[in-house]
Amino acid sequence: MYLRSLAVLALGSIALGQAAPRPLPSTPARLLNDAIAPRPSRSAPGATSSVAPDDPVITIRGLCDATTVSKAAKPVSSKAAADCKTIVTRAQFEALANALQPAMPPAMKKKLAELYPTMLVMSHTAQKRGYDNGPEFKKLMEFSRIQVLSAQLNRAVQKEAENVPPADIDKYYKENSATFEQISLQRIFVPKGRGPQPANDKSGGAATEPVKSDEDAAKNEAEFLQTRAAAGEDFDKLQTEALDFAGVTTPASSSSVRVLASELPAAQSTVLDLKPGQVSHVLADSNGYFIYKLVGKEQKPLDDKSREDIKSRLAHQKFQSTMDELHKSFVTTLSDVYFATEPAQAGPTAAAKVQVPETTTAKPAAPQPAEPPK
């Protein structure tokens, strides 16, 4: 398991915790890194200020400086081997961490620091055994080269995509103004599932048991509340009744909500057609029923948060467009015969498939009723 962790770190885990847009599955970079994108560092302010760039952050005693080790070096005594050491400074370690993942989180740096010495020792030992001269090593190095170059391209495309001019953000906002329409609503929610309800107890006890709500009863309750809401009754009061019906003991929050038009579920989009003061019909959902009253509409201003949301959306579109163009530039064909999940077997050793008929068990004849005594 520990060796597997090393392999995962070396080949893939260097990109854990990133949420950049993913390239298409056939991108070679996915073998190393689904998306390498800079992210803000989570280091505490001043956490490394007391450690100078040339200060050691990893010291490996018993391993001579890996950069000076060669197979031609003379064997060293056990005492000399114990005295030699390899030192990794803060600058060296941060250069490595940044190459693997820009702004690597502290927890990931700690994991890298814990595994890196073992990797160095294993690499040094493998080199002394001459594994770096074998054909397998050369194949793996070539594949690693492909992985690294693919990851670097992926990172570069992502960085280029994040360069969104302010004019593009303004243009997107104007062309998609309906997306930024802010809706003020009052809402009633009638859950389908009911909580603990009083159970009939002939002994007079006050036992309760979970009772699953009858969906028809919940719908009828929603229709009843909708009629009262349309007649002008207070939404907060009706929402409390809806939760009481469902057996929810948590106090009802305010019925007033404000959402963007784009945030409404598709099944509830008819709310956008309401006029101020108008109440919707009962709208079904997987968890219950909704009743809305439109209070008003207004255009959400293009504030900092909206700009960041638009920038992120445009960056994702640009990144995906670039990757799509890349995939259009080549065509891949795989051998169906070679890559078959169940290769066909031929010759006398092939096991013949035997069709086993279903076994039908005859049912015993039903016992005949005994004739009544004469």
LOLO-528015 format. One record per residue (C-alpha): residue number from 1; residue in three letters; x, y, z. Coordinates in pm, 1 decimal. Layout:
+-----+------+----------+----------+----------+
! seq ! type !        x !        y !        z !
+-----+------+----------+----------+----------+
! NUM !  ALA !        X !        Y !        Z !
...
+-----+------+----------+----------+----------+
***
This chain:
+-----+------+----------+----------+----------+
! seq ! type !        x !        y !        z !
+-----+------+----------+----------+----------+
!   1 !  MET !      0.0 !      0.0 !      0.0 !
!   2 !  TYR !    288.6 !    238.7 !     82.0 !
!   3 !  LEU !    457.7 !    171.1 !   -252.0 !
!   4 !  ARG !    127.5 !    228.7 !   -424.7 !
!   5 !  SER !    108.9 !    568.7 !   -253.9 !
!   6 !  LEU !    449.0 !    651.6 !   -396.4 !
!   7 !  ALA !    339.3 !    559.5 !   -744.3 !
!   8 !  VAL !     21.0 !    758.7 !   -713.8 !
!   9 !  LEU !    213.5 !   1060.4 !   -594.7 !
!  10 !  ALA !    464.3 !   1031.4 !   -877.0 !
!  11 !  LEU !    215.7 !    977.2 !  -1158.2 !
!  12 !  GLY !   -112.0 !   1129.9 !  -1060.6 !
!  13 !  SER !   -174.0 !   1267.2 !   -714.5 !
!  14 !  ILE !     19.9 !   1583.8 !   -771.8 !
!  15 !  ALA !   -301.6 !   1740.2 !   -892.4 !
!  16 !  LEU !   -533.6 !   1640.7 !   -610.0 !
!  17 !  GLY !   -778.3 !   1899.3 !   -489.7 !
!  18 !  GLN !   -797.2 !   2103.9 !   -811.8 !
!  19 !  ALA !  -1128.0 !   2188.5 !   -971.7 !
!  20 !  ALA !  -1030.5 !   2331.9 !  -1308.4 !
!  21 !  PRO !  -1231.7 !   2233.9 !  -1620.4 !
!  22 !  ARG !  -1139.3 !   1884.3 !  -1736.2 !
!  23 !  PRO !  -1005.4 !   1802.1 !  -2083.9 !
!  24 !  LEU !  -1181.6 !   1536.4 !  -2283.0 !
!  25 !  PRO !  -1106.0 !   1176.5 !  -2175.3 !
!  26 !  SER !   -873.1 !   1104.2 !  -2464.5 !
!  27 !  THR !   -634.1 !   1385.0 !  -2369.2 !
!  28 !  PRO !   -299.6 !   1225.5 !  -2274.1 !
!  29 !  ALA !   -262.5 !   1475.8 !  -1989.4 !
!  30 !  ARG !   -542.9 !   1304.6 !  -1801.9 !
!  31 !  LEU !   -305.4 !   1020.0 !  -1723.5 !
!  32 !  LEU !   -105.3 !   1260.3 !  -1510.3 !
!  33 !  ASN !   -336.4 !   1547.2 !  -1426.0 !
!  34 !  ASP !   -699.0 !   1613.1 !  -1513.4 !
!  35 !  ALA !   -647.0 !   1984.7 !  -1478.0 !
!  36 !  ILE !   -344.4 !   2174.4 !  -1350.4 !
!  37 !  ALA !   -446.5 !   2528.1 !  -1265.1 !
!  38 !  PRO !   -309.5 !   2779.6 !  -1018.1 !
!  39 !  ARG !   -513.6 !   2822.7 !   -703.8 !
!  40 !  PRO !   -467.6 !   3049.7 !   -402.0 !
!  41 !  SER !   -229.8 !   2915.9 !   -141.3 !
!  42 !  ARG !   -386.0 !   2814.4 !    188.3 !
!  43 !  SER !    -69.6 !   2873.2 !    386.5 !
!  44 !  ALA !   -115.4 !   3073.5 !    700.1 !
!  45 !  PRO !     30.5 !   3426.3 !    679.3 !
!  46 !  GLY !    392.5 !   3419.4 !    783.3 !
!  47 !  ALA !    399.0 !   3040.7 !    810.6 !
!  48 !  THR !    727.2 !   3018.1 !    617.0 !
!  49 !  SER !    866.1 !   3365.5 !    682.6 !
!  50 !  SER !   1101.6 !   3231.5 !    949.3 !
!  51 !  VAL !   1254.2 !   2976.8 !    707.5 !
!  52 !  ALA !   1511.2 !   3126.8 !    471.0 !
!  53 !  PRO !   1531.9 !   2999.2 !    110.3 !
!  54 !  ASP !   1866.9 !   2831.2 !    179.1 !
!  55 !  ASP !   1755.4 !   2670.2 !    505.6 !
!  56 !  PRO !   1713.7 !   2291.0 !    497.7 !
!  57 !  VAL !   1356.5 !   2162.4 !    514.9 !
!  58 !  ILE !   1436.9 !   1793.6 !    447.4 !
!  59 !  THR !   1748.7 !   1616.3 !    569.7 !
!  60 !  ILE !   1810.1 !   1253.6 !    469.4 !
!  61 !  ARG !   2093.9 !   1099.5 !    670.8 !
!  62 !  GLY !   2255.1 !    791.0 !    520.4 !
!  63 !  LEU !   2197.8 !    904.6 !    162.1 !
!  64 !  CYS !   2482.1 !   1089.2 !     -5.0 !
!  65 !  ASP !   2388.5 !   1386.5 !   -219.3 !
!  66 !  ALA !   2185.9 !   1226.1 !   -497.1 !
!  67 !  THR !   2320.2 !   1473.7 !   -753.9 !
!  68 !  THR !   2678.5 !   1356.8 !   -700.2 !
!  69 !  VAL !   2615.6 !    983.7 !   -679.4 !
!  70 !  SER !   2734.5 !    775.4 !   -972.4 !
!  71 !  LYS !   2787.8 !    405.9 !  -1032.7 !
!  72 !  ALA !   3160.6 !    474.4 !  -1079.7 !
!  73 !  ALA !   3196.1 !    616.3 !   -729.1 !
!  74 !  LYS !   3406.7 !    414.1 !   -491.2 !
!  75 !  PRO !   3224.0 !    211.2 !   -229.4 !
!  76 !  VAL !   3208.2 !    393.4 !    101.3 !
!  77 !  SER !   3245.6 !    242.9 !    443.1 !
!  78 !  SER !   2947.6 !    194.8 !    670.2 !
!  79 !  LYS !   3069.8 !    482.2 !    888.7 !
!  80 !  ALA !   3109.0 !    711.4 !    591.1 !
!  81 !  ALA !   2766.4 !    612.3 !    464.0 !
!  82 !  ALA !   2616.6 !    694.7 !    801.3 !
!  83 !  ASP !   2782.9 !   1037.2 !    803.2 !
!  84 !  CYS !   2678.2 !   1142.0 !    452.4 !
!  85 !  LYS !   2346.6 !   1313.9 !    398.4 !
!  86 !  THR !   2126.9 !   1475.8 !    137.6 !
!  87 !  ILE !   1977.1 !   1816.0 !    214.0 !
!  88 !  VAL !   1680.1 !   1975.2 !     40.0 !
!  89 !  THR !   1646.9 !   2348.3 !    101.9 !
!  90 !  ARG !   1324.2 !   2541.1 !    115.9 !
!  91 !  ALA !   1392.8 !   2695.8 !   -226.7 !
!  92 !  GLN !   1462.1 !   2354.6 !   -381.7 !
!  93 !  PHE !   1154.6 !   2195.3 !   -226.2 !
!  94 !  GLU !    922.2 !   2480.3 !   -323.5 !
!  95 !  ALA !   1055.0 !   2471.7 !   -680.5 !
!  96 !  LEU !    970.5 !   2101.0 !   -694.8 !
!  97 !  ALA !    626.6 !   2147.0 !   -536.2 !
!  98 !  ASN !    543.6 !   2438.0 !   -766.1 !
!  99 !  ALA !    646.7 !   2237.0 !  -1073.2 !
! 100 !  LEU !    416.9 !   1955.0 !   -967.2 !
! 101 !  GLN !    127.5 !   2182.4 !   -871.9 !
! 102 !  PRO !    131.2 !   2560.7 !   -846.7 !
! 103 !  ALA !     24.1 !   2685.3 !   -503.0 !
! 104 !  MET !     23.4 !   2332.5 !   -365.5 !
! 105 !  PRO !   -178.2 !   2321.1 !    -40.5 !
! 106 !  PRO !     21.2 !   2275.2 !    282.7 !
! 107 !  ALA !   -127.2 !   1929.4 !    348.7 !
! 108 !  MET !    -12.4 !   1814.8 !      5.3 !
! 109 !  LYS !    333.4 !   1962.7 !     62.0 !
! 110 !  LYS !    359.8 !   1768.7 !    387.3 !
! 111 !  LYS !    264.0 !   1446.4 !    207.8 !
! 112 !  LEU !    518.1 !   1513.2 !    -64.1 !
! 113 !  ALA !    788.2 !   1580.8 !    197.5 !
! 114 !  GLU !    708.1 !   1252.3 !    371.4 !
! 115 !  LEU !    724.6 !   1043.0 !     52.2 !
! 116 !  TYR !   1004.4 !   1223.4 !   -131.8 !
! 117 !  PRO !   1294.3 !   1083.0 !     79.0 !
! 118 !  THR !   1178.6 !    724.4 !     22.0 !
! 119 !  MET !   1151.5 !    793.3 !   -349.5 !
! 120 !  LEU !   1503.9 !    935.6 !   -353.8 !
! 121 !  VAL !   1646.9 !    633.9 !   -168.4 !
! 122 !  MET !   1463.6 !    389.3 !   -394.8 !
! 123 !  SER !   1574.9 !    580.7 !   -704.3 !
! 124 !  HIS !   1936.6 !    583.9 !   -582.0 !
! 125 !  THR !   1924.1 !    209.9 !   -511.5 !
! 126 !  ALA !   1769.4 !    135.4 !   -851.3 !
! 127 !  GLN !   2039.5 !    341.5 !  -1020.6 !
! 128 !  LYS !   2315.4 !    148.8 !   -841.5 !
! 129 !  ARG !   2156.5 !   -172.7 !   -969.2 !
! 130 !  GLY !   2169.1 !    -40.2 !  -1323.7 !
! 131 !  TYR !   1793.4 !    -24.5 !  -1380.8 !
! 132 !  ASP !   1834.1 !    311.5 !  -1555.0 !
! 133 !  ASN !   2010.2 !    135.1 !  -1846.3 !
! 134 !  GLY !   1734.7 !   -114.8 !  -1921.3 !
! 135 !  PRO !   1484.3 !    -92.8 !  -2208.0 !
! 136 !  GLU !   1190.7 !    -80.2 !  -1964.7 !
! 137 !  PHE !   1334.2 !    230.3 !  -1800.0 !
! 138 !  LYS !   1366.4 !    403.8 !  -2135.5 !
! 139 !  LYS !   1005.6 !    323.4 !  -2225.1 !
! 140 !  LEU !    883.9 !    455.1 !  -1891.4 !
! 141 !  MET !   1093.2 !    770.8 !  -1926.9 !
! 142 !  GLU !    948.0 !    835.7 !  -2270.7 !
! 143 !  PHE !    596.0 !    786.7 !  -2138.6 !
! 144 !  SER !    674.7 !   1016.1 !  -1843.3 !
! 145 !  ARG !    799.1 !   1275.9 !  -2089.9 !
! 146 !  ILE !    467.6 !   1254.7 !  -2275.8 !
! 147 !  GLN !    278.5 !   1289.0 !  -1949.8 !
! 148 !  VAL !    474.2 !   1592.2 !  -1834.6 !
! 149 !  LEU !    447.9 !   1771.7 !  -2169.4 !
! 150 !  SER !     74.3 !   1698.2 !  -2185.4 !
! 151 !  ALA !     29.3 !   1833.6 !  -1834.7 !
! 152 !  GLN !    226.4 !   2146.6 !  -1920.5 !
! 153 !  LEU !     10.6 !   2209.2 !  -2226.7 !
! 154 !  ASN !   -301.4 !   2153.5 !  -2020.1 !
! 155 !  ARG !   -177.0 !   2404.3 !  -1761.2 !
! 156 !  ALA !    -82.4 !   2658.2 !  -2027.8 !
! 157 !  VAL !   -420.1 !   2634.0 !  -2203.3 !
! 158 !  GLN !   -593.8 !   2679.5 !  -1868.7 !
! 159 !  LYS !   -384.9 !   2986.4 !  -1786.0 !
! 160 !  GLU !   -450.4 !   3136.7 !  -2128.6 !
! 161 !  ALA !   -823.5 !   3073.2 !  -2092.0 !
! 162 !  GLU !   -832.6 !   3258.4 !  -1760.0 !
! 163 !  ASN !   -713.9 !   3575.3 !  -1934.2 !
! 164 !  VAL !  -1062.8 !   3715.6 !  -1998.5 !
! 165 !  PRO !  -1072.8 !   4084.9 !  -2103.8 !
! 166 !  PRO !  -1318.5 !   4305.1 !  -1908.0 !
! 167 !  ALA !  -1487.4 !   4396.8 !  -2237.6 !
! 168 !  ASP !  -1582.8 !   4030.6 !  -2289.3 !
! 169 !  ILE !  -1741.3 !   4021.9 !  -1943.9 !
! 170 !  ASP !  -1946.4 !   4334.2 !  -2018.7 !
! 171 !  LYS !  -2054.9 !   4190.5 !  -2353.1 !
! 172 !  TYR !  -2165.3 !   3862.1 !  -2198.1 !
! 173 !  TYR !  -2366.2 !   4048.0 !  -1932.8 !
! 174 !  LYS !  -2552.2 !   4253.8 !  -2194.9 !
! 175 !  GLU !  -2618.6 !   3958.9 !  -2425.0 !
! 176 !  ASN !  -2742.6 !   3739.9 !  -2139.8 !
! 177 !  SER !  -2930.6 !   3996.1 !  -1934.2 !
! 178 !  ALA !  -3219.7 !   3754.8 !  -1873.1 !
! 179 !  THR !  -2978.9 !   3524.7 !  -1691.6 !
! 180 !  PHE !  -2911.7 !   3799.7 !  -1436.1 !
! 181 !  GLU !  -3276.4 !   3883.3 !  -1370.0 !
! 182 !  GLN !  -3330.3 !   3862.5 !   -994.6 !
! 183 !  ILE !  -3667.3 !   3730.6 !   -877.8 !
! 184 !  SER !  -3823.6 !   3813.5 !   -540.7 !
! 185 !  LEU !  -4072.1 !   3545.1 !   -436.2 !
! 186 !  GLN !  -4275.3 !   3409.2 !   -152.4 !
! 187 !  ARG !  -4277.9 !   3032.8 !   -135.7 !
! 188 !  ILE !  -4466.2 !   2751.8 !     36.5 !
! 189 !  PHE !  -4317.7 !   2403.5 !     43.4 !
! 190 !  VAL !  -4525.3 !   2096.4 !    130.4 !
! 191 !  PRO !  -4299.8 !   1792.5 !    192.6 !
! 192 !  LYS !  -4405.7 !   1452.1 !     70.2 !
! 193 !  GLY !  -4244.9 !   1266.2 !    360.8 !
! 194 !  ARG !  -4390.6 !   1302.4 !    708.7 !
! 195 !  GLY !  -4209.1 !   1291.2 !   1040.2 !
! 196 !  PRO !  -4320.9 !   1115.4 !   1362.1 !
! 197 !  GLN !  -4698.0 !   1131.5 !   1398.1 !
! 198 !  PRO !  -4914.9 !   1038.1 !   1699.6 !
! 199 !  ALA !  -5007.4 !    671.4 !   1678.2 !
! 200 !  ASN !  -5336.9 !    528.9 !   1796.6 !
! 201 !  ASP !  -5271.4 !    341.1 !   2116.4 !
! 202 !  LYS !  -5564.4 !    151.4 !   2261.8 !
! 203 !  SER !  -5389.2 !    140.3 !   2597.8 !
! 204 !  GLY !  -5393.3 !    519.6 !   2613.4 !
! 205 !  GLY !  -5014.5 !    558.3 !   2577.4 !
! 206 !  ALA !  -4856.1 !    849.1 !   2392.1 !
! 207 !  ALA !  -4641.8 !    633.5 !   2163.7 !
! 208 !  THR !  -4531.0 !    775.9 !   1827.9 !
! 209 !  GLU !  -4408.4 !    600.6 !   1517.9 !
! 210 !  PRO !  -4272.7 !    724.0 !   1181.9 !
! 211 !  VAL !  -4554.2 !    739.8 !    930.0 !
! 212 !  LYS !  -4483.5 !    768.4 !    560.3 !
! 213 !  SER !  -4693.7 !   1042.6 !    406.7 !
! 214 !  ASP !  -4955.5 !    952.2 !    154.1 !
! 215 !  GLU !  -4846.5 !   1138.7 !   -159.7 !
! 216 !  ASP !  -5205.6 !   1208.4 !   -252.6 !
! 217 !  ALA !  -5268.1 !   1357.9 !     89.3 !
! 218 !  ALA !  -4964.5 !   1587.8 !     50.0 !
! 219 !  LYS !  -5085.0 !   1697.8 !   -291.2 !
! 220 !  ASN !  -5435.5 !   1762.7 !   -158.6 !
! 221 !  GLU !  -5286.6 !   1968.4 !    123.9 !
! 222 !  ALA !  -5082.3 !   2167.3 !   -128.0 !
! 223 !  GLU !  -5391.5 !   2234.2 !   -339.5 !
! 224 !  PHE !  -5578.0 !   2347.2 !    -28.8 !
! 225 !  LEU !  -5297.8 !   2584.1 !     71.6 !
! 226 !  GLN !  -5268.6 !   2717.1 !   -283.8 !
! 227 !  THR !  -5635.7 !   2813.9 !   -283.4 !
! 228 !  ARG !  -5590.5 !   3002.5 !     42.5 !
! 229 !  ALA !  -5270.1 !   3168.1 !    -79.4 !
! 230 !  ALA !  -5441.4 !   3286.9 !   -396.9 !
! 231 !  ALA !  -5716.4 !   3431.9 !   -176.4 !
! 232 !  GLY !  -5456.1 !   3647.1 !     -1.8 !
! 233 !  GLU !  -5365.9 !   3457.7 !    317.2 !
! 234 !  ASP !  -5023.3 !   3513.5 !    472.7 !
! 235 !  PHE !  -4751.1 !   3290.9 !    320.4 !
! 236 !  ASP !  -4553.7 !   3258.1 !    644.2 !
! 237 !  LYS !  -4863.3 !   3128.1 !    822.9 !
! 238 !  LEU !  -4939.1 !   2882.8 !    540.9 !
! 239 !  GLN !  -4578.9 !   2758.8 !    537.7 !
! 240 !  THR !  -4602.9 !   2681.9 !    909.1 !
! 241 !  GLU !  -4922.0 !   2483.5 !    845.7 !
! 242 !  ALA !  -4750.5 !   2292.0 !    563.8 !
! 243 !  LEU !  -4469.3 !   2184.3 !    796.3 !
! 244 !  ASP !  -4715.3 !   2095.9 !   1072.0 !
! 245 !  PHE !  -4898.5 !   1874.4 !    822.5 !
! 246 !  ALA !  -4570.1 !   1697.4 !    741.3 !
! 247 !  GLY !  -4481.6 !   1654.5 !   1106.7 !
! 248 !  VAL !  -4174.1 !   1877.6 !   1081.8 !
! 249 !  THR !  -4096.7 !   2020.5 !   1422.4 !
! 250 !  THR !  -3831.8 !   2267.4 !   1302.9 !
! 251 !  PRO !  -3974.5 !   2620.7 !   1300.1 !
! 252 !  ALA !  -4051.1 !   2748.3 !    952.6 !
! 253 !  SER !  -3816.6 !   3011.8 !    813.8 !
! 254 !  SER !  -3936.7 !   3313.7 !    621.9 !
! 255 !  SER !  -4126.0 !   3234.3 !    305.0 !
! 256 !  SER !  -3950.8 !   3519.1 !    123.8 !
! 257 !  VAL !  -3672.6 !   3416.8 !   -116.5 !
! 258 !  ARG !  -3466.3 !   3590.8 !   -382.5 !
! 259 !  VAL !  -3306.2 !   3395.7 !   -666.8 !
! 260 !  LEU !  -3167.5 !   3450.4 !  -1011.8 !
! 261 !  ALA !  -3392.0 !   3343.8 !  -1295.9 !
! 262 !  SER !  -3123.7 !   3095.8 !  -1404.2 !
! 263 !  GLU !  -3127.5 !   2930.3 !  -1061.0 !
! 264 !  LEU !  -3489.7 !   2817.8 !  -1080.0 !
! 265 !  PRO !  -3533.4 !   2447.4 !  -1165.3 !
! 266 !  ALA !  -3671.4 !   2382.4 !  -1512.0 !
! 267 !  ALA !  -3992.0 !   2236.5 !  -1363.2 !
! 268 !  GLN !  -4054.3 !   2567.7 !  -1186.2 !
! 269 !  SER !  -3967.4 !   2802.1 !  -1474.6 !
! 270 !  THR !  -4336.1 !   2893.3 !  -1519.5 !
! 271 !  VAL !  -4290.0 !   3117.8 !  -1216.5 !
! 272 !  LEU !  -4112.8 !   3362.0 !  -1448.9 !
! 273 !  ASP !  -4441.2 !   3414.1 !  -1636.2 !
! 274 !  LEU !  -4627.2 !   3535.8 !  -1326.2 !
! 275 !  LYS !  -4719.0 !   3897.7 !  -1274.8 !
! 276 !  PRO !  -4638.4 !   4073.2 !   -945.6 !
! 277 !  GLY !  -4883.5 !   3956.4 !   -679.5 !
! 278 !  GLN !  -4992.6 !   3651.4 !   -878.0 !
! 279 !  VAL !  -4979.9 !   3303.0 !   -719.1 !
! 280 !  SER !  -4864.6 !   2997.3 !   -912.6 !
! 281 !  HIS !  -5033.9 !   2663.6 !   -941.0 !
! 282 !  VAL !  -4899.6 !   2374.1 !   -733.6 !
! 283 !  LEU !  -4561.4 !   2272.1 !   -877.7 !
! 284 !  ALA !  -4448.3 !   1913.7 !   -812.4 !
! 285 !  ASP !  -4095.6 !   1821.6 !   -710.1 !
! 286 !  SER !  -3932.9 !   1491.9 !   -614.5 !
! 287 !  ASN !  -3942.9 !   1595.1 !   -246.7 !
! 288 !  GLY !  -4273.6 !   1775.6 !   -232.2 !
! 289 !  TYR !  -4489.0 !   2053.7 !   -374.6 !
! 290 !  PHE !  -4419.5 !   2425.5 !   -421.1 !
! 291 !  ILE !  -4644.7 !   2727.4 !   -436.6 !
! 292 !  TYR !  -4497.8 !   3062.6 !   -539.9 !
! 293 !  LYS !  -4610.5 !   3424.1 !   -531.6 !
! 294 !  LEU !  -4417.4 !   3669.3 !   -745.6 !
! 295 !  VAL !  -4323.3 !   3982.5 !   -554.5 !
! 296 !  GLY !  -4111.0 !   4152.4 !   -817.1 !
! 297 !  LYS !  -3825.5 !   4137.6 !  -1067.1 !
! 298 !  GLU !  -3510.6 !   4342.6 !  -1099.5 !
! 299 !  GLN !  -3187.1 !   4329.0 !  -1290.3 !
! 300 !  LYS !  -2893.4 !   4214.4 !  -1079.1 !
! 301 !  PRO !  -2610.8 !   4468.7 !  -1114.2 !
! 302 !  LEU !  -2278.0 !   4368.6 !  -1261.8 !
! 303 !  ASP !  -2096.1 !   4361.4 !   -928.9 !
! 304 !  ASP !  -1764.6 !   4194.1 !   -843.8 !
! 305 !  LYS !  -1924.9 !   3856.7 !   -774.8 !
! 306 !  SER !  -2113.5 !   3862.1 !  -1105.8 !
! 307 !  ARG !  -1793.6 !   3952.8 !  -1286.2 !
! 308 !  GLU !  -1611.0 !   3660.1 !  -1126.6 !
! 309 !  ASP !  -1894.4 !   3422.7 !  -1218.6 !
! 310 !  ILE !  -1893.6 !   3542.9 !  -1580.1 !
! 311 !  LYS !  -1514.1 !   3526.8 !  -1598.1 !
! 312 !  SER !  -1515.6 !   3169.4 !  -1470.9 !
! 313 !  ARG !  -1784.8 !   3070.9 !  -1720.1 !
! 314 !  LEU !  -1604.5 !   3230.0 !  -2014.9 !
! 315 !  ALA !  -1272.3 !   3077.9 !  -1909.6 !
! 316 !  HIS !  -1430.8 !   2733.7 !  -1899.0 !
! 317 !  GLN !  -1584.0 !   2784.7 !  -2244.1 !
! 318 !  LYS !  -1252.1 !   2902.6 !  -2389.2 !
! 319 !  PHE !  -1062.1 !   2614.2 !  -2233.8 !
! 320 !  GLN !  -1313.0 !   2358.4 !  -2360.2 !
! 321 !  SER !  -1316.3 !   2514.4 !  -2707.0 !
! 322 !  THR !   -936.6 !   2490.3 !  -2732.0 !
! 323 !  MET !   -940.3 !   2126.5 !  -2621.9 !
! 324 !  ASP !  -1220.8 !   2045.9 !  -2865.3 !
! 325 !  GLU !  -1018.6 !   2193.4 !  -3151.7 !
! 326 !  LEU !   -721.5 !   1984.9 !  -3042.3 !
! 327 !  HIS !   -925.3 !   1665.0 !  -3057.3 !
! 328 !  LYS !  -1062.6 !   1751.1 !  -3399.8 !
! 329 !  SER !   -706.9 !   1752.6 !  -3534.8 !
! 330 !  PHE !   -662.0 !   1374.6 !  -3508.5 !
! 331 !  VAL !   -857.2 !   1051.8 !  -3541.7 !
! 332 !  THR !   -794.1 !    741.9 !  -3330.8 !
! 333 !  THR !   -885.2 !    386.1 !  -3424.1 !
! 334 !  LEU !   -851.9 !     99.1 !  -3178.0 !
! 335 !  SER !   -840.7 !   -266.7 !  -3271.6 !
! 336 !  ASP !  -1168.3 !   -420.3 !  -3157.4 !
! 337 !  VAL !  -1008.2 !   -763.3 !  -3173.4 !
! 338 !  TYR !   -708.9 !   -678.9 !  -2955.1 !
! 339 !  PHE !   -898.1 !   -466.8 !  -2704.0 !
! 340 !  ALA !  -1198.0 !   -696.9 !  -2675.4 !
! 341 !  THR !  -1299.2 !   -732.5 !  -2311.4 !
! 342 !  GLU !  -1366.0 !  -1105.2 !  -2363.2 !
! 343 !  PRO !  -1124.4 !  -1242.7 !  -2626.3 !
! 344 !  ALA !  -1272.4 !  -1525.0 !  -2831.7 !
! 345 !  GLN !  -1113.2 !  -1863.7 !  -2765.1 !
! 346 !  ALA !  -1038.3 !  -2111.2 !  -3041.7 !
! 347 !  GLY !   -926.1 !  -2472.7 !  -3059.7 !
! 348 !  PRO !  -1002.2 !  -2777.7 !  -2849.4 !
! 349 !  THR !   -916.3 !  -2596.7 !  -2524.7 !
! 350 !  ALA !  -1202.1 !  -2355.8 !  -2567.9 !
! 351 !  ALA !  -1473.4 !  -2430.0 !  -2318.5 !
! 352 !  ALA !  -1804.0 !  -2498.6 !  -2485.5 !
! 353 !  LYS !  -2094.7 !  -2303.6 !  -2354.1 !
! 354 !  VAL !  -2365.7 !  -2535.1 !  -2235.5 !
! 355 !  GLN !  -2718.4 !  -2408.9 !  -2220.8 !
! 356 !  VAL !  -2866.9 !  -2526.6 !  -1895.0 !
! 357 !  PRO !  -3244.2 !  -2548.3 !  -1915.0 !
! 358 !  GLU !  -3435.3 !  -2393.0 !  -1633.5 !
! 359 !  THR !  -3542.1 !  -2645.9 !  -1376.6 !
! 360 !  THR !  -3912.0 !  -2645.4 !  -1322.3 !
! 361 !  THR !  -4032.3 !  -2786.5 !   -997.7 !
! 362 !  ALA !  -4376.3 !  -2935.1 !  -1017.3 !
! 363 !  LYS !  -4607.2 !  -2793.2 !   -758.1 !
! 364 !  PRO !  -4780.2 !  -3052.7 !   -540.1 !
! 365 !  ALA !  -5149.7 !  -3083.8 !   -594.3 !
! 366 !  ALA !  -5354.4 !  -2880.8 !   -355.9 !
! 367 !  PRO !  -5503.4 !  -3097.8 !    -82.1 !
! 368 !  GLN !  -5869.6 !  -3176.8 !   -130.2 !
! 369 !  PRO !  -6098.5 !  -3087.0 !    154.0 !
! 370 !  ALA !  -6204.1 !  -3386.7 !    356.2 !
! 371 !  GLU !  -6563.2 !  -3492.4 !    319.3 !
! 372 !  PRO !  -6771.0 !  -3407.7 !    621.5 !
! 373 !  PRO !  -6867.2 !  -3711.6 !    832.2 !
! 374 !  LYS !  -7202.6 !  -3855.2 !    741.4 !
+-----+------+----------+----------+----------+
***
